[in-house]
């Protein structure tokens, strides 16, 4: 049974109103019943319906977001297909590269929307993979707009270049292969500034990338930084031992939350996306 306004809650207790919070309530009830040993023949059907409701709330969310989001372009669809066709398990990047690193349809559309909303002309991407997010943002840029995409791995950079070369807006993307911090230093020396910065690279490097962008004044006065994977499969807030990436994201999130230079919001889209702006000086 999905909670309604008539469902009783204790005074001062917020009524769950999002799919995730409602699913969490279902699960809490199921755990309580299981721990109390009350899941018997008399409660079995009610317990099963709670479980079904929880499943449907969670499982239906991402497909519904896909259906209600503007479809991706033919070029983005082709890039995603090419990425899926790569043998990631047996290729040069086996062990640390995988198809799931692709930003994907909904996040790509959000990045395109942010380019439009900020009227960005100069975009910096730290961690390109096969180029989906770079191309998505390039599609939203004006004719003179440019994306500078940093990628450490020559193998995926080569795949990205091929995909971008066959797309209508790929010429707006300039690919820089090498350590991102070196590229950022070069861009700063050249006096570059960016209206939108998207970070989706090695998680342990996130804090350094954000600090470098801010300290080298690479962010334009009204620019925005978007950082991907800031929920990282729930590891930053779960009690279990995190992976090294999970710990790195937890540290990054804590440091951003207490950084007086910026304000931010963590959006629970896919694996988490934090949107950051510099506090007005």
N, C-alpha and C positions, 0 to 999 in steps of 0.2 A: 504494500500500500504506500503510494507516494504521499508524503506529508502535505496537508492543506492548511489553510488559515484556521480551520476549526480544530486542528490537532493541538492538544494541550501541551504547553511548555511552561517550565518554571519561570517565575517573574525574573526579568533581567536576562533571560536566556534567549539568544537570537534564534529565530526560526530559520532552518536551512532552506536556502532558496536557489542555490546553484546545483547543477547536476553532480558535481564532485562532493559538495557538502551533504546532499541528500543521500548519495551512495555511501558516504562515510557514516551517516546515521544508520542506514540499513545494516552495515557491517558491524557497527557497535552493538546493535540489538542482537545480531546473530552471535557475536562473541559472548555477550552477556548470557544468552540462553544456553549456549554450549557449556560455558563455565559453571552455570547453575545446574547443569544436567537435566534441563527441562525440555529438551528436544525429543519428546516421546511421540507416541502415536497420536495423542490429542493435539499436539502443536506441529506435527510434521508438515502439514499442508501450508499452514501460515508461515512457517520457517522457510519452506521452499519458495513461496511467493515473494518473501522479502529478498531472498537470494536472486530470484529472477529479476525483480525490479532493479536491484543493484547492478546486475550484469547489463541490463538494457540501458540504464543511465550512462554507464561508463563506455560500453562497447559502441553505442550509437553516436557518441559525441563527435569524434573525429570525422566519420563519414558524413555527418550532417553539416559540419563546418565546410567540408569539401564541396558539398552540393550547393551551399548557400554563398560560396565565394566565387567571384568572377573567374571563369575558366582561364587556365594558362594558355599562352600563345602556342601556336604550332611549333615555333622554334624551341620554346621551353619544354614542350612535350617531347620533341625529338631528342633534346639533350638528356632528359630524364631516361628515355628509352635506351640511349647509347650507354649511359652510366650503368643501367641495369644489365646490359649485355656483356659488360667487362667481367672477366674471371678474376675477381678480387682475391679469392682464396688461393689461386695459383700464380698470380702475377707478381711483379716486383715489389708491390706494397703489401704482400700477404702478411697478416699478423697485426697490421696497424691501420690499414685502409679497408673500408667497407662501403657498400652501396648506401647504407643508412646515413652516411655523412651528408648526403644531399639535403639541401634545405627544404625542397619540396613545394608543392602548389600553394598551400595556404600561407606559409611563411614568406614565400616569394611574393605573393600578392600584397602582404602586409608591408614588405620592404618597398615595393613599388608605390604603395599608397603613401608611405612616409616620404619618399622622394618627391611625390606630388605636393604633399602638405607642406613640406619645408622649402619647396621650390629649389631644391638642391641642383647645383650644376657640377659640383665636384664631389665625387664619392670615393672613399677609401675603404677597401676591403682587406682585412687581415685574416688570411686563411680562405683560399678560394675553392679548393677541391676541384671538381670538374666544371665549375663555372655557372651553376644554375642561379645562385643568388646574384652573381655579378651581372649576368645577362638580364635577370629580372629587373634589377635597378637600372641598367642601361636602357631598357625599353621605356622607362618612365622619364628619362632625361631628354632635354631639348637637343636640337641638332648640334650645339656646341658643347654639350655636356661630356664628362669623361669619368670613367671608373678606373682607378689604379688598384689592381688586385695583387696582393702579396701571397706567394705560395712557396713553401719550402721544398716541396717534392717535385722534381722535374718530370716524373712519370705522369702524375695527374695533371701537371701544367700542360704537358703535351696533348693530353686528351682534351683539356679545356680549350686549348688553342684551335684544335680541329673543329670542335663544336661551335666555337665562336665565329670561326671563319665562314661557316656555312649558314650563319644566321644574319638577319637583316640589320640588327643593331650591335652585333659583336664588335664592329670596328671602333666602338666607343670605349672598349675595355683594353687597358694596357696591362699586360701581365709582367710582374717582376718576380723572378725566381731567386730565392736566397733567404737568409735569416731576416725575418720581418723587422727586427730592431735596427738592422743595418739599413734597410730600405727606408724606414721612418726617419733615420738620421739624415739620409741623403735628401729626402723630400723636404725636411726642415731647412737644410742648408740652401736648398733651391727656393725657399720662401713660399712653399706650397701651403695651402689651407683647404680644409674640406668641410662641406656642409653636412655630410652624413658619413659616419664611420661605422662599419659593420665588422664585429670581431667574432670569428668562428674558427679558431686555431687551437694550438695546444693549450690545454686548460691551465697548466702550471704557469704559462706565460701571460695569462689574462691581466693580472695586476700590473705587470711591467708594461704591457701594451697600453693600458689605459693611462698610467702615469706618464708614459712617454708622449702620448698624444696631447695630454694636458700641459706637460712641462715644456715641450718643444713648440707649443702654440700652433699645433697642426689643426685644431678645431676652430672653425670660423665662429664669430661672436654669437651667432644664434644656431650653431650647429648641434647635432644630436649624435650620440654614440649608442649603437644597439649591440648588445652582447648576447650571443646564443648559448643554449645549453645550461642556463643558470639554475635549472631545477634538477638536471642530470639524474633522471630516473628516480627522483625523490631522495637520493643519497644525502644531500645537504641537511635535510631535516629528519631523517629516520634515525633510530637509535642504533641500528646495526653498524658494524665496522665498514667504513666506506672504502672504495678503491682509491688509488692515488689521485685519479681525476676527480672523484667525488669530494675528497678532502680539499683539493685545490679550489674547486668551485665554492665550497663552504667558506674557505678563507677569503676568496674574492668577494663573495656576497657580504661577509661581515665588514670587510674593509671599505667597500663602497657605501654601505649603510651608515658608517660613521665618518665618512670623508666630507668635511665642511665645504669643499670646493664644488660639490655637485648635488643634484637632487635626482631621484630615480624612481621608477616603478617597475616591478617584476611582473610581467604579463605571463599567465600560465598557458601559453600557446605552445603546443607540441612539448618540447623538452625545456621550456622556459626561455623567455626573451626579456632581458632587462634594457629599458630605455633610459638613457642618462643625458642630462643636460648640465652645462656649467652654470652655477649660480651667478646671477647678474652681478657684475663687479662695479 
